[in-house]
Amino acid sequence: MALVAAVALAAALVGGGASALVHELTGGDPAPVASGGGVTGTSVSQSSRGTVAGVAQAVSPSIVEISAASTAGTSTGSGVIITAGGEVVTNNHVIAGASEIEVRLGDGRTYTAGVVGTDPGKDLALIELRGASGLKAATLGESGKVRVGDQVVAIGSPEGLTGTVTSGIVSALDRDVTVAKDDGGQQQSGPRDQWPFEFGGQRFNGDTGDTKTTYKAIQTDASLNPGNSGGALIDMNGRIIGINSAMYAPSSATGSTAGSVGLGFAIPIDTVKADLDDLRAGS
């Protein structure tokens, strides 16, 4: 009994010494480790890091489907939860002119939402869910560190298919993309869903109108389709690096869009972060 007690005491002393040594070398408490290898927040677990499945598991709960009703009809887009209290970033053209906004979470819960602020010049908007709390907020990354060829994942609600995951790479950076400033007449819905934009001096997917804005975008070959607008472009660590905003869809013989051909564009997340204070102020 005495021997067992002595061994236990020695083990405790060694363990305590090791802990103290770690504390002394790092200048603080050891970093906590997630139990069971699960996903903590929107960080991808160590065992799943670098995989599309790991990114999807971590970030999908932070991506929502947005339905916006206006006098022109009902449109569908996507959004990214950025606070546990229900702040959601999306594209301005998703909610422009909306009289009612409904947001559907990945788990099926629905909330009404109000517009906090919009920036048509950057095609960004901030909305807030009414009565929401304890939501899983996405981790915002740094688009300034993104390189051409980096692997990325896109999550959104194309054609109302909530939580759709696609993947690809960053094809180019700093692409000049031109979109309509206020697209209330051509929100994403049915036959009106042309998602028009201009690039390289050419017009795609319909008429952008007279009031336009141009921004620097991340180009990706991750498949984007109508309804992805306002959703997330994500790095392989589960951090948001862009808000998907435009895609090229070649027209079919009937005049309708034929879907993604790997030319998609996203607003860099550094642009979003720089704009957040103004959006929260109702600018």
C-alpha positions in Angstrom: 0.0 0.0 0.0 2.8 2.4 0.9 4.6 1.5 -2.4 1.5 2.2 -4.4 0.9 5.5 -2.6 4.5 6.5 -3.2 4.3 5.7 -6.9 1.1 7.7 -7.2 2.7 10.6 -5.5 5.7 10.5 -7.7 3.5 10.4 -10.8 1.6 13.4 -9.6 4.8 15.3 -9.0 6.2 14.4 -12.5 2.9 15.4 -14.0 2.8 18.7 -12.1 6.4 19.5 -13.1 5.7 18.8 -16.7 2.7 21.1 -16.6 4.7 23.8 -14.9 7.5 23.5 -17.5 5.0 23.9 -20.3 3.5 27.0 -18.6 7.0 28.5 -18.1 8.2 27.8 -21.7 5.0 29.1 -23.3 4.4 32.0 -20.9 0.8 30.8 -20.3 -1.6 27.9 -19.9 -1.3 25.0 -22.4 -3.7 25.3 -25.3 -6.9 23.3 -24.7 -7.3 20.2 -26.9 -10.8 19.3 -28.3 -11.9 16.0 -27.0 -12.7 13.2 -29.4 -11.1 14.9 -32.3 -14.4 16.9 -32.9 -14.9 20.3 -34.5 -14.6 23.3 -32.2 -16.3 26.4 -33.5 -15.7 26.8 -37.2 -12.1 25.5 -36.9 -11.5 22.2 -38.7 -10.3 19.4 -36.4 -6.7 18.3 -36.7 -7.7 14.9 -38.1 -9.9 16.5 -40.8 -7.8 19.6 -41.7 -7.2 20.1 -45.4 -10.2 18.0 -46.4 -13.5 19.2 -48.0 -15.4 17.0 -45.6 -13.7 18.6 -42.6 -14.4 22.1 -43.9 -18.0 21.3 -44.7 -18.6 19.8 -41.2 -17.1 22.8 -39.5 -18.6 25.7 -41.5 -22.0 24.5 -42.9 -23.9 25.4 -39.6 -22.7 29.0 -40.2 -24.2 29.3 -43.7 -27.8 30.2 -44.2 -30.4 30.4 -46.9 -32.0 33.8 -47.4 -35.5 34.4 -49.0 -36.3 38.0 -49.7 -39.7 39.1 -50.8 -40.3 42.4 -52.7 -42.8 43.8 -55.1 -40.8 42.1 -57.9 -41.3 38.7 -56.3 -39.3 36.4 -54.1 -35.6 35.8 -54.4 -33.2 33.2 -52.9 -29.6 33.7 -51.8 -27.2 32.8 -49.1 -25.5 34.4 -46.1 -22.8 33.9 -43.5 -23.5 34.1 -39.7 -20.7 36.2 -38.2 -22.0 36.6 -34.6 -23.8 34.2 -32.2 -26.6 36.8 -31.8 -27.5 36.5 -35.5 -25.6 39.0 -37.6 -25.4 37.7 -41.2 -23.3 39.1 -44.0 -24.7 38.7 -47.6 -24.7 40.5 -50.9 -26.6 43.7 -51.3 -28.3 42.4 -54.4 -29.8 39.5 -52.5 -31.9 41.7 -50.2 -32.1 44.9 -52.2 -35.7 46.2 -52.2 -36.9 43.5 -49.9 -40.0 44.1 -47.7 -39.7 40.8 -45.9 -36.6 38.6 -45.2 -36.7 35.0 -44.0 -33.6 33.1 -43.1 -33.3 29.3 -42.9 -30.5 27.7 -40.9 -28.9 24.4 -41.9 -30.8 22.6 -39.1 -34.1 23.8 -40.5 -34.9 26.6 -38.0 -36.2 29.8 -39.6 -36.1 33.4 -38.5 -37.3 36.7 -39.8 -34.5 39.3 -40.3 -34.1 43.0 -40.6 -31.6 45.0 -42.6 -28.9 46.6 -40.4 -26.9 48.3 -43.1 -26.1 48.1 -46.8 -23.2 49.1 -49.0 -24.3 48.9 -52.7 -20.9 50.2 -53.7 -19.3 46.9 -52.4 -22.4 44.8 -53.0 -22.5 44.0 -49.3 -25.3 43.9 -46.7 -25.6 43.1 -43.0 -28.9 41.7 -41.7 -29.8 40.5 -38.2 -32.0 37.6 -37.3 -34.8 38.5 -34.8 -34.8 36.6 -31.5 -31.7 34.5 -32.4 -29.0 33.5 -29.9 -26.3 30.9 -29.5 -25.7 30.5 -33.2 -22.5 29.1 -34.6 -20.6 32.0 -36.1 -18.1 31.6 -38.9 -14.4 32.4 -38.5 -13.3 35.2 -40.8 -9.9 34.7 -42.4 -7.5 36.9 -44.2 -8.0 37.2 -48.0 -4.7 39.1 -48.2 -2.8 35.9 -47.6 -4.7 33.9 -50.3 -2.6 32.7 -53.2 -3.5 31.6 -56.7 -3.8 27.8 -56.6 -5.0 27.6 -53.0 -7.8 25.0 -52.5 -11.1 26.4 -51.5 -14.6 25.3 -50.6 -17.9 27.1 -51.4 -21.1 26.6 -49.4 -24.5 28.1 -50.2 -28.0 27.5 -51.4 -28.0 27.3 -55.2 -31.5 26.9 -56.5 -32.7 26.7 -52.9 -30.7 23.6 -52.2 -29.6 24.6 -48.7 -26.1 23.6 -47.6 -24.7 22.7 -51.0 -20.9 22.2 -50.8 -18.6 22.5 -53.8 -14.8 22.8 -54.1 -12.0 24.0 -56.3 -9.1 26.4 -56.3 -8.4 30.1 -56.3 -8.0 30.8 -60.1 -7.0 34.5 -59.9 -6.9 37.5 -57.6 -7.9 41.1 -58.0 -10.3 40.6 -60.8 -12.4 43.8 -61.7 -16.0 42.7 -61.5 -18.9 45.1 -62.2 -22.4 44.5 -60.8 -25.6 46.5 -60.5 -25.7 48.7 -57.3 -29.3 48.1 -56.5 -30.6 44.9 -58.1 -34.1 44.9 -56.7 -35.6 44.2 -60.1 -33.4 41.2 -60.8 -33.0 39.4 -57.5 -32.3 35.7 -57.6 -35.5 33.9 -58.4 -36.8 31.8 -61.2 -36.6 33.2 -64.8 -35.5 36.6 -63.4 -32.4 34.9 -61.9 -29.8 36.0 -64.4 -27.2 37.2 -61.8 -25.8 39.8 -64.3 -22.3 41.2 -64.1 -19.6 42.7 -66.3 -16.0 41.5 -66.6 -13.2 42.3 -69.0 -15.3 44.8 -70.9 -18.1 42.3 -71.6 -21.5 41.8 -70.1 -22.7 38.4 -68.8 -26.0 36.8 -67.6 -28.1 39.8 -68.5 -28.3 43.6 -68.3 -26.6 45.1 -65.2 -28.5 48.4 -65.6 -27.3 51.9 -65.5 -26.2 52.1 -61.8 -23.1 50.0 -61.4 -20.2 49.4 -59.1 -16.8 47.7 -59.6 -14.8 45.8 -57.0 -11.7 43.6 -56.8 -12.7 39.9 -56.6 -11.3 36.5 -56.0 -11.8 34.3 -59.0 -12.5 30.6 -58.3 -13.4 27.5 -60.3 -15.5 26.1 -57.4 -18.9 25.5 -58.9 -21.3 28.4 -58.1 -24.9 28.7 -59.3 -27.8 31.1 -58.8 -28.6 31.1 -55.1 -24.9 30.8 -54.0 -24.8 34.6 -54.0 -23.9 35.9 -50.5 -22.6 32.5 -49.4 -19.0 31.6 -48.3 -15.7 30.9 -50.0 -13.6 29.1 -47.5 -10.0 28.0 -47.1 -9.0 24.5 -46.0 -8.7 25.6 -42.3 -12.4 26.5 -42.3 -11.9 30.3 -42.4 -14.1 32.5 -44.6 -11.9 34.2 -47.3 -14.7 35.6 -49.5 -18.4 36.2 -50.0 -19.5 34.7 -53.3 -21.1 37.3 -55.5 -21.0 36.5 -59.3 -20.6 33.7 -61.7 -20.6 33.2 -65.5 -23.5 31.1 -66.8 -23.5 30.4 -70.6 -26.9 30.7 -72.2 -28.6 27.7 -73.6 -30.5 27.6 -76.9 -33.7 28.5 -75.1 -32.1 31.6 -73.6 -31.9 30.3 -70.0 -28.7 30.0 -68.0 -26.9 26.7 -68.2 -25.2 26.7 -64.8 -21.6 27.1 -63.6 -18.6 26.6 -65.9 -16.0 27.3 -63.3 -15.9 31.1 -63.5 -17.0 32.4 -60.1 -16.1 35.5 -58.2 -16.1 36.4 -54.5 -15.7 39.7 -52.6 -12.5 39.3 -50.5 -13.2 39.0 -46.7 -10.7 41.8 -45.9 -13.1 44.1 -47.8 -16.0 42.8 -45.7 -14.1 43.2 -42.4 -13.1 46.8 -43.3 -16.8 47.6 -44.0 -18.4 46.0 -40.9 -18.4 49.1 -38.7 -20.2 51.1 -41.3 -22.7 48.4 -42.0 -23.4 48.1 -38.2 -23.9 51.8 -38.0 -26.6 51.5 -40.6 -24.6 53.2 -43.4 
